[in-house]
């Protein structure tokens, strides 16, 4: 009973952590000294994300804590996401972005390996190769090219992971970018992940060639922040109770790194840090809880994209019903 109560306290702390976030101006998930991830979450995204999670949690608590209150159980959903690749290329060479299908399959295998303990799996359902030298370089987050590309080639519903492989331009070191899950409600066609093609398994990006950039970006797609969000003294951080504060993103794999002394060592092996691919190997238990929350609230089929305060879920269907 004591162990159960301790677990419940930790779990509830994770559930309530979003509420403590202070609404601020639009911001980019912090990359600190390395701009390797361009995932963006606006103020509107945050407000929508928090409101809908809180709404869903209220329903879950009434359903999951039954009248007998015999047990409190984590979601045991086994969820498979469809994966659709749009391979944007400048020419027919590997360097020019023409990624062969075997590397795309290897990337999906990497996702399934890295998410094996989470209850999530991924199935490749579609690949489209698109010759567009301009998009290949310039379809970065927020650009007109990105909007045009995604509007034309996005497929599926809220549970379809659309991945666009490109190179970005020479002015950024960024490896990828992802929309946050709540973004789907307003602009479903712009949902998904943009990925530097050289980070796919067998790619040419030094230290980031095992496919774990997509593992990281899918973490954002399922509602996670960087482990170093907010630094040491923010008081909010990534809103996950079992990830210690961290001053900045990690480079390489420095064992024993402790950038916020007194709060526990940095989780350099966590998929939501910036460590090299060979260093990353895990999510924390409460990160997994958060991803299941986000999947229940935002990543179910036929998520409504037109909503009102009166009928935000499009009818009486509960938000976790797939």
Residue frames as qw, qx, qy, qz and C-alpha x, y, z in Angstrom:
[[0.000, 0.885, 0.466, 0.000, 0.00, 0.00, 0.00],
 [0.311, -0.780, 0.108, 0.532, 2.86, 2.41, 0.83],
 [0.384, -0.132, 0.611, 0.680, 4.52, 1.68, -2.51],
 [0.196, 0.616, 0.688, 0.330, 1.20, 2.22, -4.27],
 [0.117, -0.927, -0.282, 0.219, 0.65, 5.54, -2.49],
 [0.367, -0.586, 0.323, 0.646, 4.17, 6.70, -3.37],
 [0.335, 0.163, 0.698, 0.612, 3.63, 5.79, -6.98],
 [0.085, 0.783, 0.602, 0.130, 0.26, 7.58, -7.02],
 [0.221, -0.858, -0.061, 0.460, 1.82, 10.75, -5.61],
 [0.338, -0.363, 0.517, 0.698, 4.52, 10.74, -8.27],
 [0.258, 0.392, 0.758, 0.453, 2.04, 10.00, -11.02],
 [0.003, -0.879, -0.473, 0.057, -0.33, 12.77, -9.95],
 [0.289, -0.714, 0.145, 0.621, 2.59, 15.19, -9.74],
 [0.299, -0.051, 0.652, 0.695, 3.30, 14.46, -13.36],
 [0.123, 0.633, 0.719, 0.260, -0.36, 14.95, -14.30],
 [0.138, -0.911, -0.328, 0.209, -0.60, 18.27, -12.53],
 [0.524, -0.364, 0.172, 0.750, 2.71, 19.68, -13.70],
 [0.278, 0.450, 0.486, 0.696, 1.28, 21.25, -16.84],
 [0.188, -0.872, -0.443, -0.091, -0.97, 23.46, -14.75],
 [0.499, -0.699, -0.039, 0.511, 2.03, 25.25, -13.22],
 [0.516, 0.193, 0.345, 0.760, 3.27, 26.57, -16.54],
 [0.043, 0.688, 0.182, -0.701, 3.05, 30.34, -16.85],
 [0.599, 0.668, 0.404, 0.176, 1.66, 31.40, -20.22],
 [0.319, -0.594, 0.251, 0.694, 4.26, 33.36, -22.15],
 [0.431, 0.671, -0.268, -0.540, 4.97, 34.69, -25.60],
 [0.942, 0.321, -0.084, -0.060, 5.53, 32.21, -28.45],
 [0.312, -0.726, 0.607, 0.077, 8.77, 30.36, -27.91],
 [0.728, 0.373, -0.564, -0.111, 10.96, 27.69, -29.41],
 [0.925, -0.374, -0.036, 0.062, 11.77, 24.59, -27.41],
 [0.164, -0.904, 0.376, 0.121, 15.17, 25.59, -26.13],
 [0.902, 0.333, -0.169, 0.216, 18.19, 24.32, -28.04],
 [0.564, -0.762, 0.146, 0.283, 20.59, 26.36, -25.92],
 [0.223, -0.681, 0.510, 0.475, 24.16, 26.10, -27.21],
 [0.169, -0.060, 0.850, 0.495, 23.26, 23.76, -30.07],
 [0.547, 0.303, 0.066, -0.778, 20.36, 24.50, -32.37],
 [0.032, -0.139, 0.955, 0.260, 19.77, 20.86, -33.28],
 [0.057, 0.487, 0.871, -0.004, 16.01, 20.81, -32.88],
 [0.070, -0.118, -0.167, -0.976, 13.67, 23.39, -34.38],
 [0.228, -0.520, -0.819, -0.082, 10.48, 22.09, -32.78],
 [0.061, -0.220, 0.083, -0.970, 8.23, 25.06, -32.08],
 [0.213, -0.568, -0.789, 0.097, 5.33, 25.44, -29.67],
 [0.013, -0.479, -0.096, -0.872, 3.43, 28.70, -29.69],
 [0.219, -0.067, 0.540, -0.810, 1.48, 30.25, -26.85],
 [0.720, 0.061, -0.117, -0.681, -1.72, 29.10, -28.55],
 [0.693, 0.141, -0.706, -0.047, -0.36, 25.55, -28.77],
 [0.195, 0.124, -0.773, 0.591, 0.50, 25.54, -25.07],
 [0.437, -0.014, 0.335, -0.835, -2.89, 26.85, -23.99],
 [0.793, 0.113, -0.314, -0.510, -4.70, 24.32, -26.18],
 [0.566, 0.205, -0.780, 0.169, -2.42, 21.52, -25.05],
 [0.025, 0.093, -0.721, 0.686, -2.92, 22.24, -21.34],
 [0.556, 0.022, 0.172, -0.813, -6.66, 22.86, -21.57],
 [0.808, 0.131, -0.404, -0.408, -7.40, 19.69, -23.49],
 [0.478, 0.161, -0.810, 0.299, -5.14, 17.55, -21.32],
 [0.170, -0.069, 0.604, -0.775, -6.82, 18.89, -18.20],
 [0.697, 0.073, -0.045, -0.712, -10.24, 18.21, -19.72],
 [0.757, 0.164, -0.612, -0.157, -9.24, 14.67, -20.64],
 [0.265, 0.195, -0.799, 0.503, -7.67, 14.01, -17.23],
 [0.443, -0.087, 0.394, -0.801, -10.88, 14.94, -15.49],
 [0.844, 0.111, -0.211, -0.480, -12.73, 12.30, -17.48],
 [0.628, 0.261, -0.719, 0.141, -9.99, 9.71, -16.97],
 [0.016, -0.241, 0.720, -0.650, -9.97, 10.20, -13.20],
 [0.659, -0.026, 0.260, -0.706, -13.70, 9.59, -12.99],
 [0.881, 0.215, -0.306, -0.290, -13.47, 6.47, -15.12],
 [0.599, 0.353, -0.671, 0.259, -10.16, 4.99, -13.91],
 [0.017, -0.138, 0.731, -0.668, -10.80, 5.54, -10.19],
 [0.439, -0.363, -0.691, -0.445, -14.00, 3.50, -9.92],
 [0.540, -0.638, -0.052, -0.547, -16.47, 3.64, -7.06],
 [0.915, -0.352, -0.165, 0.111, -14.67, 0.89, -5.18],
 [0.024, 0.907, -0.404, 0.118, -11.31, 2.70, -5.56],
 [0.954, -0.224, 0.175, 0.097, -9.60, -0.67, -5.56],
 [0.709, -0.121, 0.332, 0.610, -6.80, 0.25, -7.88],
 [0.247, 0.881, -0.097, -0.391, -5.31, 2.99, -9.95],
 [0.787, 0.046, 0.478, 0.387, -3.74, 1.78, -13.17],
 [0.054, -0.518, 0.388, 0.761, -1.69, 3.49, -15.84],
 [0.720, 0.500, -0.087, -0.473, -3.03, 3.41, -19.38],
 [0.608, -0.216, 0.735, 0.207, -2.22, 0.05, -20.93],
 [0.661, 0.686, 0.061, -0.297, -2.98, 1.10, -24.48],
 [0.583, -0.164, 0.584, 0.540, -0.88, -0.59, -27.13],
 [0.394, 0.821, 0.137, -0.390, -1.00, 1.98, -29.90],
 [0.631, 0.062, 0.500, 0.591, 0.34, 1.58, -33.43],
 [0.177, 0.782, -0.009, -0.598, 0.96, 4.73, -35.43],
 [0.754, 0.538, 0.287, 0.243, 1.01, 4.71, -39.23],
 [0.347, -0.606, 0.269, 0.664, 4.14, 6.28, -40.71],
 [0.622, 0.711, 0.296, 0.138, 4.11, 8.09, -44.05],
 [0.493, -0.414, 0.247, 0.724, 7.39, 9.34, -45.51],
 [0.488, 0.864, 0.123, 0.007, 7.62, 12.17, -48.02],
 [0.703, -0.262, 0.255, 0.610, 11.16, 12.05, -49.39],
 [0.298, 0.944, 0.030, -0.139, 12.05, 15.44, -50.86],
 [0.751, -0.188, 0.335, 0.537, 15.12, 15.36, -53.07],
 [0.107, 0.801, -0.206, -0.552, 17.17, 17.71, -55.24],
 [0.483, 0.506, -0.630, -0.339, 18.62, 15.03, -57.51],
 [0.932, -0.035, -0.272, -0.236, 18.77, 11.25, -57.79],
 [0.490, 0.343, -0.673, 0.435, 21.87, 10.84, -55.60],
 [0.586, -0.499, -0.579, 0.267, 21.86, 9.90, -51.92],
 [0.332, -0.194, -0.192, 0.903, 23.60, 13.21, -51.19],
 [0.160, -0.164, -0.296, -0.927, 20.84, 14.97, -53.10],
 [0.465, -0.060, 0.438, -0.767, 18.21, 13.46, -50.80],
 [0.760, 0.088, -0.438, -0.472, 17.02, 10.47, -52.83],
 [0.389, -0.380, 0.754, -0.369, 16.67, 8.11, -49.86],
 [0.438, 0.059, -0.841, -0.311, 16.24, 4.42, -50.77],
 [0.723, -0.408, -0.232, -0.507, 13.37, 2.50, -49.23],
 [0.789, -0.121, -0.538, 0.271, 15.65, 0.20, -47.22],
 [0.269, 0.145, -0.417, 0.856, 16.89, 3.15, -45.16],
 [0.463, -0.332, -0.032, -0.821, 13.31, 4.26, -44.51],
 [0.850, -0.257, -0.423, -0.180, 12.45, 0.76, -43.32],
 [0.620, 0.027, -0.522, 0.586, 15.54, 0.81, -41.10],
 [0.069, -0.305, 0.235, -0.920, 14.33, 4.09, -39.61],
 [0.713, -0.345, -0.169, -0.587, 10.95, 2.59, -38.71],
 [0.837, -0.112, -0.502, 0.188, 12.76, -0.40, -37.19],
 [0.339, 0.193, -0.443, 0.807, 14.78, 2.04, -35.09],
 [0.415, -0.365, 0.061, -0.831, 11.58, 3.70, -33.86],
 [0.857, -0.265, -0.322, -0.304, 10.12, 0.35, -32.89],
 [0.710, 0.022, -0.519, 0.475, 13.30, -0.58, -31.02],
 [0.158, 0.235, -0.350, 0.893, 13.52, 2.70, -29.16],
 [0.511, -0.244, 0.083, -0.820, 9.81, 2.77, -28.26],
 [0.542, -0.027, -0.834, -0.103, 9.64, -0.94, -27.44],
 [0.281, -0.222, -0.771, 0.527, 9.05, -0.39, -23.71],
 [0.139, 0.076, 0.156, -0.975, 6.49, 2.39, -24.15],
 [0.423, 0.450, 0.726, -0.302, 3.46, 0.61, -25.61],
 [0.444, 0.751, -0.056, -0.486, 3.85, 2.45, -28.92],
 [0.619, -0.035, 0.646, 0.445, 4.77, 0.90, -32.25],
 [0.249, 0.665, -0.199, -0.676, 5.07, 2.19, -35.80],
 [0.682, 0.263, 0.659, 0.177, 4.12, 0.78, -39.20],
 [0.050, -0.356, 0.425, 0.831, 5.33, 2.13, -42.53],
 [0.513, 0.518, 0.650, -0.214, 2.26, 2.57, -44.73],
 [0.519, 0.815, 0.240, 0.093, 3.28, 4.99, -47.47],
 [0.480, -0.444, 0.251, 0.714, 6.32, 6.55, -49.15],
 [0.476, 0.841, 0.252, 0.057, 6.26, 9.35, -51.71],
 [0.577, -0.195, 0.197, 0.768, 9.36, 10.67, -53.46],
 [0.216, 0.930, 0.285, -0.088, 9.11, 14.33, -54.49],
 [0.609, 0.149, 0.135, 0.767, 11.63, 16.10, -56.73],
 [0.040, -0.950, -0.215, -0.223, 11.75, 19.69, -55.50],
 [0.623, 0.198, -0.278, 0.704, 15.20, 21.29, -55.05],
 [0.119, -0.576, 0.103, -0.802, 13.67, 24.39, -53.44],
 [0.775, -0.519, -0.069, -0.354, 11.76, 22.51, -50.74],
 [0.885, 0.009, -0.337, 0.322, 14.78, 20.28, -50.16],
 [0.452, 0.177, -0.303, 0.820, 16.69, 23.30, -48.85],
 [0.065, -0.246, 0.105, -0.961, 14.09, 25.87, -47.88],
 [0.600, -0.457, -0.465, -0.464, 11.03, 24.09, -46.45],
 [0.283, 0.072, -0.698, 0.654, 12.03, 24.85, -42.87],
 [0.156, -0.581, -0.753, 0.268, 9.44, 25.30, -40.06],
 [0.021, 0.745, 0.301, -0.595, 7.22, 28.29, -40.67],
 [0.097, -0.322, 0.500, 0.798, 8.33, 28.84, -44.24],
 [0.643, 0.376, -0.056, -0.664, 5.96, 29.13, -47.21],
 [0.465, 0.345, -0.782, -0.232, 7.64, 26.05, -48.68],
 [0.045, -0.026, 0.930, -0.364, 6.83, 23.99, -45.61],
 [0.493, 0.315, 0.431, -0.687, 3.17, 24.98, -45.75],
 [0.618, 0.449, -0.353, -0.540, 2.93, 24.20, -49.46],
 [0.318, 0.302, -0.898, -0.030, 4.74, 20.87, -49.11],
 [0.125, 0.063, 0.885, -0.443, 2.75, 19.60, -46.13],
 [0.551, 0.343, 0.236, -0.724, -0.59, 20.80, -47.44],
 [0.624, 0.420, -0.472, -0.459, -0.02, 18.83, -50.63],
 [0.552, 0.268, -0.789, -0.002, 1.50, 15.63, -49.27],
 [0.282, -0.209, 0.726, -0.592, 0.16, 15.12, -45.73],
 [0.584, -0.137, -0.678, -0.425, -2.01, 12.01, -45.47],
 [0.469, -0.226, -0.812, 0.262, -4.01, 10.18, -42.80],
 [0.427, -0.798, -0.294, -0.308, -5.40, 11.40, -39.50],
 [0.314, -0.852, 0.307, -0.286, -4.15, 12.42, -36.06],
 [0.815, -0.389, 0.427, 0.044, -2.53, 9.01, -35.53],
 [0.826, 0.464, 0.100, 0.305, -0.55, 9.18, -38.79],
 [0.466, -0.677, 0.215, 0.528, 3.07, 10.24, -38.35],
 [0.624, 0.760, 0.084, 0.159, 3.95, 12.22, -41.48],
 [0.594, -0.558, 0.263, 0.516, 7.73, 12.50, -41.87],
 [0.537, 0.843, -0.001, 0.040, 9.35, 14.78, -44.44],
 [0.756, -0.312, 0.204, 0.538, 13.03, 14.22, -45.21],
 [0.361, 0.918, 0.009, 0.163, 15.05, 17.19, -46.49],
 [0.703, 0.139, -0.251, 0.651, 18.42, 18.87, -45.85],
 [0.235, -0.894, -0.214, 0.317, 17.42, 22.38, -44.56],
 [0.458, 0.843, -0.095, 0.266, 19.86, 25.16, -45.45],
 [0.683, 0.238, -0.384, 0.574, 23.45, 26.00, -44.61],
 [0.091, -0.598, 0.234, -0.761, 22.49, 28.59, -41.99],
 [0.718, -0.450, 0.230, -0.478, 21.28, 26.05, -39.45],
 [0.093, 0.347, -0.927, 0.107, 22.70, 22.99, -37.73],
 [0.678, -0.041, 0.390, -0.621, 19.22, 21.73, -36.99],
 [0.064, -0.129, 0.974, 0.175, 18.57, 18.04, -37.48],
 [0.145, -0.420, -0.857, -0.262, 14.78, 18.03, -37.23],
 [0.254, -0.065, 0.223, -0.939, 11.57, 19.67, -36.14],
 [0.143, -0.356, -0.921, -0.070, 8.20, 18.40, -34.94],
 [0.384, -0.485, -0.159, -0.769, 4.76, 19.84, -34.33],
 [0.177, -0.092, 0.784, -0.588, 3.33, 19.39, -30.86],
 [0.063, 0.302, 0.946, 0.097, 0.19, 17.21, -30.64],
 [0.154, 0.661, 0.518, -0.521, -2.31, 20.00, -29.92],
 [0.048, 0.434, -0.367, -0.821, -1.33, 21.71, -33.19],
 [0.081, 0.173, 0.907, 0.375, -3.34, 19.11, -35.08],
 [0.130, 0.631, 0.684, -0.341, -6.61, 20.64, -33.90],
 [0.171, 0.796, 0.055, -0.578, -6.07, 23.89, -35.78],
 [0.406, 0.698, -0.456, -0.373, -3.86, 22.95, -38.71],
 [0.895, -0.115, 0.427, -0.059, -3.96, 19.18, -39.24],
 [0.804, 0.576, -0.010, 0.150, -2.21, 19.36, -42.61],
 [0.221, 0.804, -0.438, 0.335, 0.87, 20.94, -40.99],
 [0.785, -0.499, 0.334, -0.155, 1.20, 18.20, -38.36],
 [0.952, 0.243, -0.080, 0.167, 4.27, 15.97, -38.53],
 [0.626, -0.599, 0.275, 0.418, 8.08, 15.86, -38.45],
 [0.558, 0.797, -0.226, 0.043, 10.66, 17.42, -40.76],
 [0.835, -0.417, 0.291, 0.211, 13.94, 15.53, -40.69],
 [0.134, 0.760, -0.566, -0.289, 17.43, 16.06, -42.07],
 [0.939, 0.211, -0.177, -0.204, 17.82, 13.01, -44.30],
 [0.474, 0.522, -0.647, 0.291, 21.46, 12.46, -43.28],
 [0.356, -0.397, 0.639, -0.555, 20.27, 11.46, -39.76],
 [0.924, 0.030, -0.092, -0.371, 18.53, 8.34, -41.04],
 [0.816, -0.353, 0.440, 0.125, 20.26, 5.02, -40.20],
 [0.758, 0.151, 0.397, 0.494, 23.41, 4.78, -42.28],
 [0.251, 0.947, 0.153, 0.130, 23.43, 8.51, -43.00],
 [0.632, 0.395, -0.175, 0.643, 26.40, 10.85, -43.14],
 [0.255, -0.830, 0.082, -0.490, 25.64, 13.08, -40.13],
 [0.455, 0.270, -0.705, 0.472, 28.50, 12.44, -37.69],
 [0.009, -0.016, 0.744, -0.668, 27.28, 11.23, -34.27],
 [0.517, 0.298, 0.390, -0.701, 23.66, 11.43, -35.45],
 [0.418, 0.341, -0.654, -0.531, 23.46, 8.66, -38.03],
 [0.005, 0.025, 0.989, -0.145, 21.56, 5.92, -36.20],
 [0.270, -0.455, -0.674, -0.515, 18.04, 7.28, -36.69],
 [0.347, -0.491, -0.660, 0.452, 17.54, 8.64, -33.19],
 [0.044, 0.046, -0.023, -0.998, 16.84, 12.17, -34.34],
 [0.482, -0.273, -0.525, -0.647, 13.42, 10.88, -35.38],
 [0.528, -0.373, -0.722, 0.247, 13.07, 9.09, -32.03],
 [0.215, -0.250, -0.324, 0.887, 13.65, 12.49, -30.37],
 [0.221, -0.027, -0.241, -0.945, 11.25, 14.35, -32.66],
 [0.514, -0.346, -0.706, -0.345, 8.49, 11.76, -32.18],
 [0.367, -0.347, -0.635, 0.584, 8.87, 12.44, -28.45],
 [0.082, 0.189, 0.069, -0.976, 7.84, 16.04, -29.18],
 [0.399, -0.115, -0.600, -0.683, 5.05, 14.76, -31.48],
 [0.582, -0.412, -0.700, -0.042, 3.75, 12.90, -28.42],
 [0.382, -0.859, -0.204, -0.274, 3.98, 15.87, -26.07],
 [0.764, -0.426, -0.111, 0.472, 7.47, 15.75, -24.54],
 [0.080, 0.980, -0.183, 0.024, 9.83, 18.69, -24.04],
 [0.568, 0.499, -0.540, 0.369, 13.62, 18.65, -23.92],
 [0.729, -0.426, -0.444, 0.299, 15.03, 17.40, -20.64],
 [0.440, -0.124, -0.163, 0.874, 16.96, 20.68, -20.36],
 [0.062, -0.702, -0.424, -0.568, 13.88, 22.87, -20.86],
 [0.405, -0.870, -0.146, -0.241, 14.02, 25.84, -18.48],
 [0.344, 0.586, -0.539, 0.498, 17.56, 25.19, -17.25],
 [0.402, -0.016, -0.776, 0.486, 18.41, 24.83, -13.56],
 [0.026, -0.212, -0.531, 0.820, 16.23, 27.45, -11.91],
 [0.276, -0.210, -0.492, -0.799, 13.11, 27.65, -14.06],
 [0.376, -0.021, 0.638, -0.672, 11.01, 25.73, -11.53],
 [0.786, 0.325, 0.158, -0.502, 8.96, 24.14, -14.30],
 [0.283, -0.378, 0.820, 0.323, 11.43, 22.58, -16.71],
 [0.253, 0.053, -0.796, -0.548, 10.01, 19.87, -18.92],
 [0.653, -0.185, 0.099, -0.728, 7.07, 19.26, -16.56],
 [0.856, -0.004, -0.512, -0.075, 8.08, 15.66, -15.89],
 [0.606, -0.742, 0.187, -0.218, 8.67, 14.74, -12.25],
 [0.884, -0.300, 0.284, 0.218, 11.36, 12.11, -12.82],
 [0.673, 0.499, 0.039, 0.545, 13.67, 14.13, -15.11],
 [0.481, -0.585, -0.176, 0.629, 16.12, 16.26, -13.07],
 [0.200, 0.951, -0.003, -0.237, 16.74, 19.89, -14.07],
 [0.766, 0.051, 0.312, 0.559, 19.47, 20.31, -16.64],
 [0.135, -0.674, 0.053, 0.725, 21.31, 23.49, -17.64],
 [0.366, 0.609, -0.390, -0.585, 21.70, 22.79, -21.36],
 [0.936, 0.283, -0.081, -0.191, 21.65, 20.18, -24.05],
 [0.706, -0.453, 0.496, 0.224, 24.32, 17.51, -23.95],
 [0.549, 0.691, -0.422, -0.207, 27.00, 17.10, -26.60],
 [0.348, 0.395, -0.844, 0.098, 28.55, 13.68, -27.02],
 [0.800, -0.374, -0.438, -0.166, 28.12, 11.30, -24.07],
 [0.149, 0.553, -0.550, 0.607, 29.85, 12.80, -21.00],
 [0.668, -0.367, -0.644, 0.058, 29.37, 10.28, -18.20],
 [0.465, -0.401, -0.472, 0.632, 28.76, 11.85, -14.82],
 [0.066, 0.370, 0.168, 0.911, 27.54, 15.17, -16.21],
 [0.261, -0.655, -0.645, 0.296, 25.68, 17.11, -13.51],
 [0.232, 0.421, 0.169, 0.860, 24.90, 20.61, -14.76],
 [0.421, -0.639, -0.051, -0.642, 22.46, 21.47, -11.94],
 [0.339, 0.174, -0.814, 0.438, 24.24, 20.24, -8.77],
 [0.237, -0.010, 0.642, -0.729, 21.99, 18.96, -6.02],
 [0.690, 0.231, 0.102, -0.679, 19.14, 17.91, -8.27],
 [0.859, 0.081, 0.505, 0.018, 20.59, 14.68, -9.60],
 [0.352, -0.293, 0.602, 0.654, 22.84, 13.92, -12.58],
 [0.455, 0.436, -0.251, -0.735, 21.79, 14.87, -16.10],
 [0.804, 0.187, 0.551, -0.128, 19.92, 12.18, -18.00],
 [0.060, 0.595, -0.560, -0.573, 22.43, 12.08, -20.84],
 [0.151, 0.005, 0.954, 0.260, 21.00, 8.76, -22.06],
 [0.377, 0.544, 0.592, -0.459, 17.50, 10.17, -22.42],
 [0.447, 0.427, 0.616, 0.489, 16.03, 10.44, -25.90],
 [0.061, 0.930, 0.334, 0.144, 14.90, 14.01, -25.19],
 [0.405, -0.727, 0.216, 0.510, 18.43, 15.33, -24.61],
 [0.505, 0.805, -0.234, -0.206, 20.89, 16.25, -27.40],
 [0.557, -0.483, 0.653, 0.172, 23.42, 13.47, -26.76],
 [0.229, 0.392, -0.750, -0.482, 24.93, 11.55, -29.64],
 [0.800, 0.002, -0.326, -0.504, 22.80, 8.74, -31.05],
 [0.661, 0.115, -0.721, 0.171, 24.99, 6.02, -29.56],
 [0.058, 0.150, -0.629, 0.760, 24.48, 7.54, -26.09],
 [0.552, -0.095, 0.095, -0.823, 20.68, 7.67, -26.13],
 [0.259, 0.013, -0.963, -0.078, 18.74, 4.64, -24.92],
 [0.188, -0.418, -0.847, 0.270, 15.68, 5.48, -22.82],
 [0.290, -0.594, -0.167, -0.731, 12.61, 7.41, -21.73],
 [0.088, -0.150, 0.735, -0.656, 11.70, 7.75, -18.04],
 [0.012, 0.394, 0.914, -0.093, 8.53, 6.10, -16.69],
 [0.127, 0.697, 0.438, -0.554, 6.74, 9.43, -16.34],
 [0.137, 0.421, -0.460, -0.770, 7.76, 10.53, -19.82],
 [0.083, -0.128, -0.934, -0.322, 6.00, 7.38, -21.01],
 [0.048, 0.587, 0.711, -0.384, 2.95, 8.36, -18.95],
 [0.124, 0.617, 0.006, -0.777, 2.95, 11.81, -20.54],
 [0.124, 0.215, -0.715, -0.654, 3.16, 10.35, -24.06],
 [0.056, -0.351, -0.931, -0.085, 0.17, 8.10, -23.34],
 [0.075, 0.644, 0.448, -0.616, -1.74, 11.09, -22.01],
 [0.153, 0.518, -0.302, -0.785, -1.01, 13.01, -25.21],
 [0.082, 0.010, -0.892, -0.444, -1.87, 10.00, -27.37],
 [0.018, 0.507, 0.840, -0.192, -5.22, 9.61, -25.62],
 [0.072, 0.712, 0.303, -0.629, -6.02, 13.30, -25.82],
 [0.220, 0.729, -0.236, -0.604, -4.69, 14.19, -29.27],
 [0.124, 0.428, -0.798, -0.405, -3.57, 11.19, -31.31],
 [0.509, 0.228, 0.809, -0.187, -6.74, 9.19, -31.88],
 [0.216, 0.269, 0.707, 0.617, -8.41, 8.68, -35.28],
 [0.059, -0.684, -0.549, -0.477, -10.84, 11.31, -36.51],
 [0.303, -0.436, -0.367, 0.763, -9.79, 13.97, -34.03],
 [0.216, 0.878, 0.426, 0.033, -12.06, 16.96, -34.65],
 [0.495, 0.074, 0.074, 0.862, -10.29, 19.93, -36.23],
 [0.178, -0.495, -0.158, -0.836, -13.19, 22.37, -35.85],
 [0.451, -0.366, -0.742, 0.335, -14.10, 22.78, -32.20],
 [0.226, -0.699, -0.053, -0.676, -15.92, 25.06, -29.77],
 [0.108, -0.332, 0.688, -0.636, -15.89, 25.44, -26.02],
 [0.739, -0.067, 0.218, -0.634, -19.35, 23.87, -25.90],
 [0.969, 0.131, 0.173, -0.118, -18.46, 20.74, -27.85],
 [0.040, -0.789, 0.578, 0.206, -14.68, 20.50, -27.97],
 [0.370, -0.240, 0.889, 0.124, -14.65, 16.76, -28.58],
 [0.352, 0.131, -0.624, -0.685, -17.27, 16.70, -31.34],
 [0.741, -0.234, -0.443, -0.448, -19.88, 14.82, -29.30],
 [0.750, -0.566, 0.176, -0.295, -20.24, 12.52, -26.31],
 [0.913, 0.176, -0.288, 0.230, -17.31, 10.26, -27.26],
 [0.604, -0.753, 0.127, 0.229, -14.69, 10.25, -24.54],
 [0.247, 0.877, -0.380, -0.160, -11.29, 11.61, -25.62],
 [0.292, -0.494, 0.813, 0.099, -9.38, 8.36, -25.08],
 [0.784, 0.267, 0.539, -0.156, -11.65, 6.23, -27.24],
 [0.215, -0.355, 0.655, 0.631, -9.75, 5.22, -30.32]]
